[in-house]
């Protein structure tokens, strides 16, 4: 078994970021809801308690059975986790006189403390809390402060528990905490004593062996999207079971221009058994005139199931359905508020396993997006395939705002193709996280030559992000934007205006629908 760190999630927006930082130290970790504490086995080397939108002082505070874990393995509480430890053990937590949010300066009180090994006596950190620890419990000591709060970090005294307990009221996982990664490294490597290294090469070797053992000679079907996740899943499965994998790639008419042909071409010579099927008219006819985004998604899901069911039944003896589910999908489908509340369902082809009587296999379910890319490079996939921008599951159906028509989809495809082509030619494609064109349900007056036009508008969206959870708009050069705008307006008949979206996430989302 892998040595691992457990992260108990109290609903913080930063929980996944904590896990990513732990993985960057090349240590395996898992996120579990705060109320799903497992038995402490020898492979669990430490536990991290996340932050939370709740207050430990409220009636609806989320409570953990701390006695199950305290003293058994090293514990680190972050923000809410720290406040919960302090209050649970007899300390004092009160509402802050003002909400502490943003940058602060950490002052280390105990230079010899291993927790702060190789860190500066003072460094920038990121605060985000409404409560403050006023007094630490008996048998605990303060090890760091800030200019505004008396307890920025604390730990249990050496003889308090068999294993140490730490609490911090800032977020080391965000990049604004300049030495946050070093602090987490100290906790994981030096205090918890984790020695094992978890790398993409190790993941590939272990996963291929596990798939061989699990699937044996069974046949597997995988729905390819042409994206990174499904492609990496396909090639991992191919390494394990070879010709027993059949990949189905559907052209639903909502892909980018030329994408169906380009994706099929990219898989040639790789040994994959890929069936490309053009069912664009089935999808577009069902979507004709529909404007509600949720209804669009439901129609696409229903038609996908109908088509996939029909095509998969042509593959005799299939017992498994493979999916490119990744770890954020798994985490977000489990609510920290109990089994009755689910944030969202993430079965990529929801409903299919039951209809087809197939078992599910998800080789990437424990990886984050950037880890999937590293695994893809490890198994020899091309840079172009691995670094493709994310593309929404419903495709251009949610980038054509308002009522769907085949003509509007074509306009969006043509504009998007010009946009992405220019990003690639200018070298900007690999410098941004995601880019795409959105056809707006707005027509405006224009002049072309001596003629008056009344045509559609296109919005260009381009963002920088690490994982899509937050995003900044990309400052593309004005000459490049001018070139793209000119080409779209001149070459795509039906569009006479181009605008650029400069919204961040939050408050906006990356996609418009």
Buried (B, 14 or more C-beta within 10 A) or exposed (E): EBBBBBBBBBBBBBBBBBBBBBBBBBBBBBBBBBBEBEEEEEEBBBBBBBBBEBBBEEEEBBEBEBEEBBBBBBBBBBBBBBBBBBBBBEBEBEEBEEEBEEEBEBBBBBEEBEBBBEBEEEBBBBBBBEBBBBBBBEBBBBBBBBEBBEBBBBBBEEEBBEBBBBBBBBBBBBEBBBBBBBBBBBBBBEBBEBEBEBEBEBBBEEBBEEBEEBBEEBBBBBBBBBBBBBBBBBBBBBBBBEEBBBBBBBBBBBBBBEBBEEBBEBBEEBEBBBBBBEBBEBBBEBBEEBBEBEEBBEBBBEBBBBBBBEBBEEBEEBBBBBBBBBBBBBBBBBBBBEEEEEEEEBBBBEBBBEEBEBBBBBBBBBBBBEBBBBBBBBBEBEEEBBBBBBBBBBBBBBBBBBBBBEEBBBBBBBBBBBBBBBBEEBEBBEEBBBBBBBBBEEBEEBEEEEEEBEBBBBBBBBBBBBBBBBBEBBEBEEEBBEBBBEBBBEEBEBBBBBEBBEBEBEEBEBBBB
